[in-house]
Amino acid sequence: MSIKVNIKILAGGTSEQTIEVEEDTTYECLLDMLDINQETVIVLKDGQAVPLDGTVTSCDLTILKIVSGG
């Protein structure tokens, strides 16, 4: 069975999309599906960071790109 996940991606601009994933999908797998490098983002659920090995639930997520430089 699959679940719908609404995703807002903040990376220099904002984009939104809704995708369907299997129930046991991890946030790490979700980022792979979206072709996003997990080392460059933080995944937020209800404003709180989630562990990448956690299981995605039907919800709204925000993916925040981390910018660093010197």
C-alpha positions as CSV (number, residue, x, y, z in Angstrom):
1,M,0.0,0.0,0.0
2,S,1.3,3.5,-0.8
3,I,0.9,6.8,1.0
4,K,0.9,10.4,-0.3
5,V,3.5,12.8,0.9
6,N,3.3,16.5,0.2
7,I,6.8,18.0,-0.1
8,K,8.0,21.6,-0.1
9,I,11.6,22.0,-1.2
10,L,13.4,25.1,-0.1
11,A,16.6,25.4,-2.1
12,G,17.3,29.0,-3.3
13,G,13.6,29.0,-4.3
14,T,10.5,27.0,-3.4
15,S,9.0,24.1,-5.2
16,E,6.2,21.8,-4.1
17,Q,5.2,18.4,-5.2
18,T,3.1,15.4,-4.0
19,I,4.4,11.9,-4.4
20,E,3.3,8.4,-3.4
21,V,5.7,6.1,-1.6
22,E,5.4,2.6,-0.1
23,E,4.6,2.5,3.6
24,D,8.0,1.3,4.7
25,T,10.0,4.0,2.8
26,T,12.7,5.8,4.8
27,Y,13.4,9.5,4.5
28,E,16.8,8.4,3.0
29,C,15.0,6.5,0.2
30,L,12.7,9.4,-0.4
31,L,15.7,11.7,-1.0
32,D,17.1,9.1,-3.3
33,M,13.8,9.0,-5.3
34,L,14.0,12.8,-5.6
35,D,17.6,12.7,-6.6
36,I,18.6,14.9,-3.6
37,N,22.0,14.4,-1.9
38,Q,21.1,13.6,1.7
39,E,24.3,15.3,3.0
40,T,23.1,18.7,1.7
41,V,19.6,18.9,3.2
42,I,17.6,18.6,6.4
43,V,14.2,16.9,6.3
44,L,11.6,18.6,8.5
45,K,8.2,17.2,9.6
46,D,6.0,19.7,11.5
47,G,9.0,22.0,11.8
48,Q,11.2,19.3,13.5
49,A,14.2,17.5,11.9
50,V,13.6,13.8,11.3
51,P,16.3,11.1,11.3
52,L,17.0,9.9,7.7
53,D,16.5,6.2,8.7
54,G,13.0,7.0,10.1
55,T,9.9,5.8,8.2
56,V,8.0,8.3,6.1
57,T,4.4,8.8,7.1
58,S,1.5,10.5,5.3
59,C,2.2,14.1,6.0
60,D,3.6,17.4,4.8
61,L,7.4,17.5,4.7
62,T,9.9,20.4,4.1
63,I,13.3,19.7,2.6
64,L,15.7,22.5,3.5
65,K,18.9,22.8,1.5
66,I,21.9,23.7,3.7
67,V,24.2,26.4,2.4
68,S,27.7,26.8,3.7
69,G,30.7,28.7,2.6
70,G,33.6,30.7,3.7
